[in-house]
Amino acid sequence: MLAVLVFACSKDDDDNGVDPNGNGEEGSVEITEETTELSGMMHGTLLSGRTYYLTGDLIVEEGREIVMEPGVRIESTAGGEAGGEAFSFIIHGSFFSLGTEENPNWITTIPENRTKENWNQGYIGGFIGLVGAENIVIKWTHMEYFGGRMRGPSTVYDEGETIYGFYTEDESTILIIEDSWLRYFLDDAIRPEGGKIAILRNTFEGIGGVEGEALNAKSGTVGVFAYNMIIGLATNGPKTGSGGGLPTQTIIDVYNNTIVGGGFRRVAPGRGGSMNVERGAGGYWYNNAVVNCRYGMRVVNDADYTKTFIGHTHYYGHGTFDDNEGPLSDNFYPENGTIGGDFPDEHIVNDNLDNEDPMFVNYVADQFTQEDYRNVHENSAVTPLNLNFVMDQDFRLQAGSPLVGAGSDSAFTPTASITEVGPRALSYPVPPPSVDIGAFPTAGFNNGIGNRHLVRDYYAE
C-alpha cells in the first residue's frame, strides 16, 4: 500500500481550509477551550471532561500532535453504513489517548447510534498512520464502531473497502495500545504493515464481519502481543506474516492471551480461528489459552520455522461446528497447517490437547451448541452474545484450573522493540511471560503482567 492518503471519507467537499493531501502545516488549526468539533487538520490538547464531535476526517500533520487528556469522549457524527459515511483519524504526526483506569477515554459514536444492533455500522473508519507517522499511543480507551468503508479516492484503500482499526506503514512508527477495549471493529482491529508495536492487556470483543483479526501484522513489524482477552473474532486473534515488501522481518512474540469463540464468522473454510503464523514471520507463541474456537494454531509452510516457537498452549473445544470438519477438539492443529507435518517437532512443546475444561471463574465451557456456531457463521452474527462478548463472564482462573502453573515464564525474553517508559510511552516495561496460561495470572496484576479489566457490560449504562 502506498504512503499518502489523498482523501478519506468526510461527509462533504468542505475541507475547512486545509489541504487533504496533508502537504504543509499552514492550515492546521489549534484546539482551544472553545473547540467542540474535530475535522480537517488540527493539533493540540483535548481537555479532560469534555465531549468532542468528530464531524469529518481528522488529520494530524507531520510534526504536530493531538493529546486526549483522561476522561475525554470523541463521538463520531457520521451516518455509518446506513448513511454512507465514516470518519477517520489520519496520522502524519502523533496521536496520544491518555486515559486512566479511573478516568478512561472513549472514541465511539453519538449516543443514539450506540446500540448492539448497530454493531456493523462502522461510524468510524480507523486510525491511518502514514509514512512519517511518529506515535500512536492509546491507553485505557474504549473504542467502538470502527471499520467504516472508504468512500472517495485513496492510495491506501480501494473505494468501498473496509478500513482497518489501526493501520501503519512505516517501520519507525510506534504503536502502543494498552489496557483498552476494542469492540465492533468490522475488519482487522490492528493492521500494522510496518512499525514497532506493543499491544498489551486489552480486551477485544466482536471483531470482524465476515473476516478480520485482532492483530494482522505484515512485513516490517516487530514487537509483542500479550495479556489480551479476545472473544468473538471473525477469524483469528493474532495473525502474523512478513509479506508486504518492507525489509525488516516480522517477529512478534504472542504470549499469555485468552482467545475464545474465534473463527465462526469467517466464510472461507480452513482460514483461521485462533492463531496463525504465515509467510516469513517468526516469534514465540507461548502460554495462550484457546477455548471454543473453530481451529487451533495454524502455521503455514512459508513461515520461518527457524524463528517460530510454540509452547504451553491450552486447548478446549466443545461440540462441532461443521460435520465435515468433525468436533472442535479434532481441529486444535488444523489439517491445512504444518504442525504434525513438516513443522519441527522440537519447536513445539507442552501443548495441552486433552480437551480439559479451563475452569474460568464464570464461564460455562460446554454451553454452546452446533446451532450456536452455525448461527454466527451463516448470519455473520454476534449472537449468542456470550460467544462474542465478555458480558458477565469472568475469565480469571479458578483454583485447580489446568492453566495454573502450566505455562513457562523462562522460555524466552520478549522482543521489546519499544523500551521507553513514560506518560506518552509504555506504562511499564514490556512484561515477561507468566507461569499461568492465559491473560489473567492468579497472582493478579504486577508491573505490567496480567490483564486488569473487570467484568462489566458497558451497554448496561
N, C-alpha and C positions, 0 to 999 in steps of 0.2 A: 504494500500500500504506500502511496506517495505521502509527501510530508506536509502539504499545505491544504487546509480545508478552505475551499473557495467560498462557500455559503452553506449554512446548515439548514435549519428548519424553522425560521422565525415566521410569524403569522402574516407579515405583510412586507412591503418594499421599503418601509421606513427604516433607515439604518441608524437613526438617532445621531447623525453627523459623523459616523465612523466608517472606516474602510473595511468591508467584510473580509478582505484578503489579509487583514492584520499587518499591513505594511506601514510602519511608523507609529509613534506614540502620541502624536499631536491630538488625536481625537479621544484619548482615554479620559473618562470623567471620574473625578474623585468622589467616593462615597462620603456623605456628610450626615449629620444628625437629621437632616430633612429628607434623606433618601428613603423611599418606600418601595420603589420598583427597580428591578435589575434587568438590564438589557443592553446589548452593544458592548463597546469597550469601557471597562470600569476598573477601578483599583481602590484599595483602602480597607477599612475595618467595618464589619457588620456587628452591630452593638448588641450586647447581652440583653435578653428580654424582648427583643424586637422581632416582628414578623415582616419579612420582605417577600414581595411577589415577583416571581420570575416571569416576565412578560415577553421575553424573546431570548434568543441565544445570548449568553453572557460570555464575553471574550476578555481574557486576561493576557495582556500583551507581554512580550519579552521584556524582562527587567522589572515587571510590575508584579503585584501580588494582591490577593484578596484573603482576608483573615476573618473567619467566623469565630467570634468570642463564644464562651459557653452560654447555652440557653437561647440560641438563635434558631428561628424557623425560616426556611425558604420554601414557599409554596408556589408551584407552577400553576399558571392560569391557562395553560394550553388545553385544547379540546380533546387531545388524545386521539386514539384510533377513530372514534366516532366523529370527532371534529376535524380530522385531517391535519393535526399539528402536534409537534412535540418540541420542547426547548432544551438546549444542551449547554454545557459548560465547555468552552473551547480554550484550552490552556496552552499559551506560549511561554508563560512565566511560571508563577507558583500559586497554589490554592491550598489554604490550611483551614480545616474544620476542627476546632479545638474544644470539642465538647468534653464534659467530665462525667464521672459516674453519677454525681449528684445533680448535674445540670446538663443533660445531653442535648445535642443539636438534632434538628430534623431537616431533611430535604425530601419533600413529598408533594402532594397536590393540594388543592384547596379543599376545605372540609366537606363540601357537598359531594365531591367526587371520591372521597376516601372511604371506599367500601370493599369488602371482599369480592363482591360481584364485579367490580371494575378492575380486578387483578391484572387483566390482559389489555388494558387501555394504553399504557405507555405514555403518560402525560409528560414524562421527562425522557430525553434521548439518553444522554450519559455525559461522562467526563471524557473529553477527547484531548489527550495530551500529544501535541505535535512535536516535530523535531525542534530541539532547543528548550522544550519544557523542562523546568528545573525540579520542582517538587509538587507532588500531590499527596497531602498528608491528611488523613481522616481519622479522628479519634472520637469514640463514644458518640456516634452519629447514627440516627435512624434514616435509612434511605429506602424509598419505595417507588413503585410505578415507573421504573426505568425501562428502557428498551423501545421507546417510540421509533417510528420509521423516519428515515432520511427523506426529506421532501425538498427538492431543489438540487442544483449541481454541487457535486463534492468530489474531491480527489481521494477521499478516504472510503466513502460508502457509495454504493450504487443507489439510484433512485428507488425508493420503496424498501430499501434494506433495513433490517432491524439494527439499531445502534447498540453497541456493547455498553455495559455499565461503566467500565473504566477501560480506556484504550490508551496505550502508549506505543511510541515507535522509535524512541531514541534510547540507546544503551545507557546513556548517562542520566536519564530521568529517574528520580527517586519516587517510588510509590509505596507508601505506608498506609495500611488500613488496619486499625487496632480497635478491639473492643466494641465493634459496631454491628449494626443489624442491616442485612441486605435482604429485601423482601420484594417479591413481584418484579423481578427482572426478566424480560422476555427473551433474552438470549444469554450469551456468556456474561456473567456478572463482572468478571475481571479478565481482560484480554490484552496482556502485555505482549507486544511484538518488538521487544527490546525494553530494557530497564532493570533497575536494581529494586527488588521487591521484598517487603516483609508483610505478610498477611497473617495476623496473629489474633487469636482469641475472639473471633467474630461468630455471628450466627447468620447462616444462610437459610432462607425459607422460600419454598415455592419458586425456584429459579428455573427459567426456561419455559417456552411454549411447547413446540414440538422438538426442540433441541436447545442445548445450552448447558454450560458447565459453571460451577462456582469459579473455577480458575481454568483458563485455556491459554497456556503460555507458549509462545513461539520463540524463534531464534533470538539470541541477544539478551535473554532474560536470566537473571541469576538471583537466588535468594531463598527464602523459606516460606512455608505454608504450614502453620502449626496451631494446635489447640483450638481448632474451629469446630463448631457444631453445624452440621449440614444436613438438611432434611428436605425431601420433596424436590429433588433435582430432575429435570427432564432427561439429562444424560448422566454425566459424571459429576462428582465433586471436583477433585483436581485432575487435570489432564495436562501433560507437558510434551512438547515436541521442539525440535530445533530446526524445523523448516521455516523458510521465510527470507533467507538471504543475508542476514546480519552475521558478522564474522564470529562473534562470541558464542560458544556452545551454551545451550540452555542446561543449566544444572540447578535444580530446585530440590531441596530437602523437604519432604512431606511427612509429617510425623504428628502423632497424638491428636488425630482428628476422629470425630464420631460422625459416621456417614450412614444415614437412614433413608430408606424409601427412594433410592435413586434408580433412574433409567426407564421408568414406566411410560413417560410421555414421549420418549424417543420413538419415531416412526420406523426408522431403518433397523432391521434385526442385527444383533451381534455388535452393536455400536455403543458400548459403554453402559455402565450402570453404577459405578463407584469410583474406580481409579484407572487411569490409562497412562502409559509411557509410550511415546511414539518416536518418530524419525529423529535420530541423532541425539536424543536427550538422555540425561542421566540424573542421578541423585539417590538419596537414601529415603526409602518408603517404609517407615517403622512405626509400630505401636498404634496402628489405626484400627478402629472398630467399624466393621461393615455389616449392617443389620438390615434384613429385609430389602435388599437391593436386587435388581434384575440380574446383574452379573457382578462378579468379584474383580480382582485385579487383572488387568489386561496389559501385557507387554507385546508390542508388535515386533516383527522381525527386523526392522531397521532401526530400532532403539540401540543406544550404545550400551551393550551388555557389560562392557568392561567397567562402566561407571554407574551401573544400576544395581542397587542392593535393596532387598526386600526382607522384612523380618517382623515377627511378633504381631501379625495381623490376626484379629479375632473375627471369624465369620459366623453369622447366624442368618438362616433364611427359612421362613415358614411358608409352606404351601407351594403352589405352582402358578406361574404367570402364563406360560404357553405350553400346551400339551406336547407340542413337538420338541420343546426345549427341556421338558422334564422339570422336576422340583427346583426351586431356587438353590437348594443345597447341592445340586449337581452342577451348578454354574459358578462356583466360587473361583475356579480358574476356567474362563470361557474357552471353548474349543477353537475359536479364531485367534487366540493368543498363543504365546510361545512358552508359557510356564508349563512344565511337564513335557515340553518338546525340546527345542534346542537352546532355551534359556539355561544358563549354567546352574546346576543344582546347588553349587556351593554359594551362590549369590542369593539364595532364599532360605531363611532359617526360622524355625519355631512358629510357623503359622498354625493357628488352631482351626482345623477343618472338621471338628467333631460336632458342629452344629449345636453348641451349648447356648442356652438362654443367657444373654449377657447380664441379666439381673440388674437392670437400671432401677433407680428408686421408684419411679412411677411411669412404667411403660409396659403394656401387655404385649409381649413379643409375638404371641400367636393370635392376635386379634384380627388379622386381615385374611380375606378370602381371595380366591381367584377372581371372583366377580369384582372385588375392590380393585385389584391390579388392572383388570381389563377395562374398568370404567375410566381410570386415569389415562390409559393408553388410547382407547378408542374415541374418547371425547376430549382429549387434551385437557383433562380436568384437574382441579386441585382438591377434589373430594375423593375419598374421605379426608377430612381436614387433618385428622391425626396422622395420616401418612405423609402429609406435605408441610405441616407446621408444628411447631413445638407445643402450642396451646398450653394445657395444664400438665403436660408430660414433663418428667424430670429425668434427665439422662446422666445424673451422677450415679455412682456405683454403690450398690448395697454391700454390706459386709458379706463375704462369701462369694461375691461375684468372681467368675473365672478370669475377669480382666484385671483384678487386683494383683499386683506383683508379677504379672505375666509379660510385661514389656522389658525393654532394655534401656537403661539410662547411660550406658557407656559404650555403645557400639560405634558411635560416630560423634564428631563435633560438627554442629550445623554450619552451613555455608552462610556466613554473615557478610553479605555484600554491602550492608549498611551497618555502621558501627556507632555513629553519633547518637548520643542520648541527650534529650532535652525537650523543652516545650514544643518545638517545631520539628522534632525528630522522633526517634524511638522513645517510648516512655520508660523502657527497661532494656538492658542488653538482650540480644537475641537469646531466647531461653533454650536451655538444653532439653533433651527428651526426658520423659518421666518413666519410672518403672511400672506405673499403672498404664494400661492401654486406654486410649480414648482421650477426649478433650477435658475431662473432669477428674484429675487425680484426687485420691481420697484425702491427701494432705491439704487440699484446698489451694488457694492462690498463694504463690510465693515468688516474688521478684520476677514476674513475667511468666511464670509457669502456671498454666491452668486457666480455663475459661471462667469468667466471673459473672456471666449473665444468669439472672434469676428467672424462674418460671413466671411467665406473665403473658396474657393475651392483650396485645396493645390495641385491639379493636373493641375491648370492653369498656374503653374510656367514655 
